[in-house]
Amino acid sequence: MTAANTPIKICSRASLLIGGDAIQSFEDGSAESSVAAAVYEDMALSTLTNTRWRFASDQAILNRLASSPTGRWDSAYQLPSECIMVSAVTINEFPIEYDTYGRKIFCNAVETDVVIADYIFRADESTWPPYFTVAMQYVMAGVLATSVARDATLAGMMDAKADYYLRLARSRDSQSQTTRKLNTSRFIAERRS
């Protein structure tokens, strides 16, 4: 068993996938490490925010800010510092309308409302499930194939593999929550009327 995943290990495996050299660090002087150092964090954030990954999701009660928005909304709330994308905002478990402005949520809520945000955070590589790690390796392999190998065919193959593994990852990740039951009572009542 190997030690926990790190950005270097993920990028090193991606480099090996395209026939490149292993990456020892982001400063090892190789073309692979230079490209990986320049784009890895952006690719990780982009991949983490392309769906609502359960392993990178959290909830927080939002703190109401003293100053109100200039227009359209009644109240402003501070987002948690680790939030990279908001998935939902609720009051009493009911979704509400909101807008994101910078690091704030603007919505219509009274002072006594408990406003909760569901959000995506930047999960550490050591906590990534295997299905996401493999997908991310192929995402980086596509980048390295384009930038280092300069091989459009190889890049296309790696991008196709990344898409395939991301679809598998979404499927696996969706299984980490209770299956939602379709409420058919409205349809049945409509048929009977």
C-alpha positions as CSV (number, residue, x, y, z in Angstrom):
1,M,0.0,0.0,0.0
2,T,1.4,3.4,-0.9
3,A,1.2,6.5,1.1
4,A,-1.7,9.0,0.7
5,N,-2.1,10.8,-2.6
6,T,-0.4,14.1,-3.1
7,P,-0.4,16.6,-6.1
8,I,3.1,15.4,-7.0
9,K,2.0,11.7,-7.1
10,I,-1.0,12.4,-9.2
11,C,1.0,14.5,-11.7
12,S,3.8,11.9,-11.7
13,R,1.3,9.1,-12.6
14,A,-0.2,11.4,-15.3
15,S,3.2,11.9,-16.8
16,L,3.9,8.2,-16.8
17,L,0.5,7.6,-18.6
18,I,1.8,9.6,-21.6
19,G,5.2,8.0,-21.5
20,G,6.9,10.9,-19.8
21,D,9.2,10.8,-16.8
22,A,8.1,10.6,-13.2
23,I,7.9,13.9,-11.4
24,Q,9.8,14.2,-8.2
25,S,8.7,17.7,-7.2
26,F,7.1,20.7,-8.9
27,E,10.6,22.3,-9.0
28,D,12.6,19.3,-10.3
29,G,13.4,21.2,-13.5
30,S,11.7,18.9,-16.0
31,A,9.2,20.1,-18.6
32,E,6.6,17.8,-17.0
33,S,7.0,19.4,-13.5
34,S,7.0,22.9,-14.9
35,V,3.6,22.3,-16.7
36,A,2.2,20.4,-13.8
37,A,3.1,23.2,-11.3
38,A,1.6,25.8,-13.6
39,V,-1.8,24.2,-14.1
40,Y,-2.4,21.5,-11.5
41,E,-4.3,23.6,-9.0
42,D,-6.6,25.2,-11.6
43,M,-7.4,21.7,-13.1
44,A,-8.0,20.3,-9.6
45,L,-10.4,23.2,-8.8
46,S,-12.1,22.9,-12.1
47,T,-12.6,19.1,-11.8
48,L,-13.8,19.5,-8.2
49,T,-16.5,22.0,-9.2
50,N,-17.7,20.2,-12.4
51,T,-20.3,18.2,-10.3
52,R,-21.5,18.1,-6.8
53,W,-19.0,15.5,-5.4
54,R,-20.2,14.1,-2.2
55,F,-16.6,13.6,-0.8
56,A,-16.0,17.3,-1.3
57,S,-19.3,18.6,-0.1
58,D,-20.2,20.2,3.3
59,Q,-22.8,22.3,5.0
60,A,-22.5,25.4,7.2
61,I,-24.8,27.8,9.0
62,L,-24.0,31.2,7.4
63,N,-23.3,34.3,9.5
64,R,-25.5,37.2,8.7
65,L,-23.7,40.4,7.9
66,A,-24.6,43.7,9.4
67,S,-24.8,45.6,6.1
68,S,-27.7,44.8,3.8
69,P,-27.3,44.5,0.0
70,T,-27.8,47.6,-2.1
71,G,-30.8,46.3,-4.0
72,R,-33.0,43.3,-4.9
73,W,-32.1,41.3,-1.7
74,D,-32.9,41.8,2.0
75,S,-29.9,40.3,3.6
76,A,-26.2,39.2,3.1
77,Y,-24.4,36.2,4.6
78,Q,-20.7,35.4,4.7
79,L,-19.6,32.2,2.9
80,P,-17.2,29.8,4.6
81,S,-13.6,30.5,3.7
82,E,-13.1,27.0,2.3
83,C,-16.1,27.2,-0.1
84,I,-15.2,27.1,-3.8
85,M,-18.8,26.7,-5.1
86,V,-22.3,26.9,-3.6
87,S,-24.7,24.1,-4.4
88,A,-27.8,25.2,-2.4
89,V,-29.0,27.6,0.2
90,T,-31.8,26.5,2.5
91,I,-34.0,27.8,5.4
92,N,-35.8,25.2,7.4
93,E,-34.6,22.6,4.9
94,F,-36.4,24.4,2.0
95,P,-34.3,25.7,-0.9
96,I,-34.4,29.5,-1.3
97,E,-33.5,31.8,-4.1
98,Y,-30.1,33.5,-3.7
99,D,-27.3,35.1,-5.6
100,T,-23.6,34.8,-4.9
101,Y,-21.6,38.0,-4.8
102,G,-17.9,37.5,-4.2
103,R,-17.7,35.7,-0.9
104,K,-21.2,36.5,0.1
105,I,-24.7,35.1,-0.4
106,F,-27.5,37.6,-0.9
107,C,-31.0,36.4,-0.2
108,N,-34.4,37.3,1.3
109,A,-34.2,36.2,5.0
110,V,-35.2,37.6,8.3
111,E,-32.8,37.9,11.2
112,T,-34.2,34.8,13.0
113,D,-33.8,32.5,9.9
114,V,-31.1,29.9,10.1
115,V,-29.5,30.1,6.6
116,I,-27.6,27.0,5.6
117,A,-25.3,26.6,2.6
118,D,-24.4,23.4,0.9
119,Y,-21.1,23.9,-0.8
120,I,-18.1,22.3,-2.5
121,F,-14.7,22.7,-0.8
122,R,-11.1,22.0,-1.9
123,A,-10.8,18.5,-0.6
124,D,-7.2,17.4,0.1
125,E,-5.8,14.8,-2.3
126,S,-5.3,12.4,0.6
127,T,-9.1,12.2,1.1
128,W,-10.0,11.7,-2.6
129,P,-11.6,8.4,-3.4
130,P,-9.8,6.2,-5.9
131,Y,-12.4,6.8,-8.6
132,F,-11.8,10.6,-8.5
133,T,-8.0,10.2,-8.3
134,V,-7.9,8.1,-11.4
135,A,-10.1,10.6,-13.3
136,M,-7.8,13.5,-12.2
137,Q,-4.7,11.6,-13.3
138,Y,-6.2,11.3,-16.8
139,V,-7.2,15.0,-16.7
140,M,-3.6,15.9,-16.0
141,A,-2.4,13.4,-18.6
142,G,-4.4,15.2,-21.2
143,V,-2.8,18.5,-20.2
144,L,0.7,17.0,-20.3
145,A,0.1,15.3,-23.6
146,T,-0.8,18.6,-25.1
147,S,1.9,20.7,-23.4
148,V,4.9,18.4,-23.1
149,A,4.5,15.6,-25.6
150,R,2.8,18.0,-28.1
151,D,0.9,15.0,-29.5
152,A,-2.7,15.8,-30.4
153,T,-3.7,12.2,-30.9
154,L,-2.4,11.2,-27.5
155,A,-4.0,14.3,-25.9
156,G,-7.3,13.3,-27.5
157,M,-7.0,9.8,-26.1
158,M,-6.2,11.1,-22.6
159,D,-9.1,13.5,-22.7
160,A,-11.4,10.8,-23.8
161,K,-10.2,8.6,-21.0
162,A,-10.6,11.5,-18.6
163,D,-14.2,11.9,-19.7
164,Y,-14.8,8.2,-19.3
165,Y,-13.4,8.1,-15.8
166,L,-15.2,11.3,-14.7
167,R,-18.5,9.7,-15.8
168,L,-17.6,6.6,-13.8
169,A,-16.6,8.7,-10.9
170,R,-20.0,10.6,-11.0
171,S,-21.8,7.3,-11.0
172,R,-19.8,5.9,-8.0
173,D,-20.0,9.2,-6.1
174,S,-23.8,9.3,-6.5
175,Q,-24.0,6.0,-4.7
176,S,-22.7,7.6,-1.5
177,Q,-26.1,9.0,-0.5
178,T,-29.5,7.6,0.1
179,T,-31.4,6.8,-3.1
180,R,-34.1,9.4,-3.5
181,K,-37.6,8.0,-3.9
182,L,-39.7,9.5,-6.6
183,N,-42.9,11.0,-5.2
184,T,-45.6,9.6,-7.4
185,S,-48.6,10.7,-5.3
186,R,-49.1,13.8,-7.3
187,F,-49.1,11.8,-10.6
188,I,-51.5,9.2,-9.2
189,A,-53.9,11.9,-7.9
190,E,-53.8,13.6,-11.3
191,R,-54.6,10.4,-13.1
192,R,-57.6,9.7,-10.9
193,S,-59.1,13.1,-11.3
